[in-house]
Amino acid sequence: MNKELEAFIDYLDAERDHVHGILEGLADKDLHRPVLPSGWSCLELVRHLTVDVERFWLRGVIAGESEVADLFQAGTTAHWHVPDGMSADEVLSDYRSEIARANAALVAVADTEHALDRKPAAWPVEIWPDWRLPDVRNVLLHVVTELSCHAGHLDAARELIDGKTWFGRDPFSR
Amino acid sequence: MTATAESTLQEEARTLRRFLDHQRRAVLAIVEGLDEQAWHRPIVPSGWTPAGLLAHLGGAERHWFQDVVLGLDDVLPWDDGRPDYDPHAAFTCDRPPAEIVAYYREQCARSNAVLDMTALTAVPLGRHNGPDEDDQPPTVRWVVLHMIEETACHSGHLDIAREMADGQTNLGARI
């Protein structure tokens, strides 16, 4: 694999494992309840990661998949909610499925030499007519940082729920 | 190396550096104006404090770019009276916020100096002292990506600390 893409996918996977790991063992009621004054629940954040981050940026922007292009009208914060009738297990398994689809899309479009220098396949001009991330590399870095930051939010939420932490993990133990 | 491969590598280095700098600025923006008592007050059961987390981030910059990439092991005045790094101990630091911010900024500047003279494809000269001796970053690229990820993740912790301290959110503008 392209060495740069390989590193990106490895880091994305590590942070996705972090998200799953820090939520492991939480009861449904704790996954659903707001923990902080700003009012979001852990599952709402996972929906945001699934749709607004993974699906939007990786399949929508980098790969330009037409079947997810409707997200470009919705914006990047439209999915901070759990759809009616969707269980905690379904939210978490949908996140896993989306990760698999996103990785497959990345390998399909970005696993060639200099692929990360290219413009992303699509851009949501409806949301940002003037601003854009110039290449695939910038989009991947945006996703790595957004995902890592939200994993940090979940760490703190978990600690506030039952004291469990994700500290002390070694970044190069895979 | 072909001219195109060289220009890809330079573009990659510029972009990584831009994102890393942006995350560092986000961290500093989140703690800017935080009440001094709140710097030293744990907000979660494990006991980490914003002061400890920022000191930890300074230590992480130093470890990854100076110890691991360059293989150095400098002693700094900062180390006097500071406990050895323990990844399982809560991050705390009883020093004044201004001193911690200065330490962090200094380590970031040193990291940038290392990055200015090191190719992303270079193999680190030092070792990372993790739980398994074989788990090492293969190239400098992996170190920079790790530092971006680690800074972003801790900025998420600091977001929550700030919200719990005085209700402010979204202080760290990000790309």
Interface residues (C-beta under 8 A of the other chain):
Chain A: K3 E4 A7 F8 Y11 A14 E15 H18 L36 P37 S38 E113 H114 L116 D117 L133 D135 R137 N138 L141 H142 V144 T145 E146 S148 C149 H150 A151 G152 H153 L154 D155 A156 A157 E159 L160 G163 T165 F167 G168 D170 P171 F172 S173 R174
Chain B: T4 A5 T8 E11 E12 T15 L16 F19 H22 Q23 I43 V44 P45 S46 W48 P87 H88 F91 T121 H128 G130 P131 D132 D135 Q136 P137 T139 R141 W142 L145 H146 I148 E149 E150 A152 C153 H154 S155 G156 H157 L158 D159 I160 A161 E163 M164 G167 T169 R174 I175
